[in-house]
Amino acid sequence: MWSNAHAERWVRTVRAEVTNRMLITGPRYLGVVMDRSTAHYNHHRPYQARNLRPPDCDENALAAITGLTTAEIRRRRLLGALINEYERAA
């Protein structure tokens, strides 16, 4: 029962954030779009229920707190800038 709710939530999110905003030209391109959006969903997208951590993040790992005036942030554009991922520059 719960797995169905999680699957429906994922489908709704992918539709709202990705496929409804793109022109999918074929099955091969759909595969590429789904692979990239799934990787973003599981590795980078923050979740409120997980204290703004992605699902694949270690439960005990906390992000280092830095001053926003000195931190350099880099943006990585995915799927033609439809999805943006942000990370602190090393």
C-alpha positions as CSV (number, residue, x, y, z in Angstrom):
1,M,0.0,0.0,0.0
2,W,2.7,2.5,0.9
3,S,4.9,1.7,-2.1
4,N,1.9,2.7,-4.4
5,A,1.8,6.1,-2.7
6,H,5.5,6.6,-3.1
7,A,5.3,5.6,-6.8
8,E,2.4,8.0,-7.4
9,R,4.3,10.8,-5.7
10,W,7.3,10.2,-7.9
11,V,5.3,10.1,-11.1
12,R,3.5,13.3,-10.1
13,T,6.8,15.1,-9.4
14,V,8.4,14.0,-12.6
15,R,5.4,15.0,-14.6
16,A,5.2,18.4,-13.0
17,E,8.9,19.2,-13.0
18,V,10.1,17.6,-16.2
19,T,7.9,15.9,-18.8
20,N,5.1,18.5,-18.9
21,R,7.7,21.2,-19.6
22,M,9.5,19.4,-22.4
23,L,8.9,18.1,-25.9
24,I,9.8,14.5,-25.9
25,T,10.7,13.5,-29.4
26,G,11.1,9.7,-29.0
27,P,11.6,6.8,-26.7
28,R,15.4,7.1,-26.7
29,Y,15.2,10.8,-25.6
30,L,12.6,9.9,-23.0
31,G,15.0,7.4,-21.6
32,V,17.8,10.0,-21.3
33,V,15.4,12.5,-19.7
34,M,14.1,10.0,-17.2
35,D,17.6,8.8,-16.3
36,R,18.8,12.3,-15.6
37,S,15.7,13.4,-13.7
38,T,15.7,10.2,-11.6
39,A,19.4,10.7,-10.7
40,H,18.6,14.3,-9.6
41,Y,15.5,13.1,-7.7
42,N,17.5,10.5,-5.7
43,H,20.9,12.2,-5.3
44,H,20.4,16.0,-5.2
45,R,16.8,17.0,-4.6
46,P,16.2,18.1,-0.9
47,Y,13.3,16.7,1.1
48,Q,11.6,18.5,3.9
49,A,10.9,15.2,5.8
50,R,14.6,14.4,5.7
51,N,15.8,17.8,7.0
52,L,16.5,19.1,3.5
53,R,18.7,16.1,2.6
54,P,18.3,13.9,-0.5
55,P,17.2,10.2,0.0
56,D,20.6,8.7,-0.8
57,C,22.3,11.0,1.8
58,D,23.7,9.4,5.0
59,E,21.3,10.0,7.9
60,N,24.0,11.4,10.2
61,A,25.9,13.5,7.7
62,L,25.2,17.2,8.1
63,A,26.2,19.9,5.7
64,A,29.0,22.2,6.9
65,I,27.8,25.7,7.8
66,T,29.7,28.5,6.0
67,G,29.2,32.2,5.7
68,L,27.2,33.0,2.5
69,T,29.3,36.0,1.8
70,T,32.5,33.9,1.4
71,A,31.1,30.7,0.0
72,E,31.3,30.3,-3.8
73,I,28.2,28.4,-5.2
74,R,28.2,26.7,-8.6
75,R,25.2,25.9,-10.6
76,R,24.9,22.8,-12.8
77,R,22.2,22.9,-15.4
78,L,20.4,19.7,-16.3
79,L,18.0,19.1,-19.1
80,G,18.4,22.4,-20.8
81,A,18.3,24.3,-17.5
82,L,15.0,22.9,-16.6
83,I,16.6,21.5,-13.5
84,N,19.4,23.2,-11.6
85,E,21.7,21.7,-9.1
86,Y,23.7,23.8,-6.8
87,E,26.9,22.9,-4.9
88,R,29.6,24.6,-3.0
89,A,32.8,25.1,-5.0
90,A,35.9,23.4,-3.6
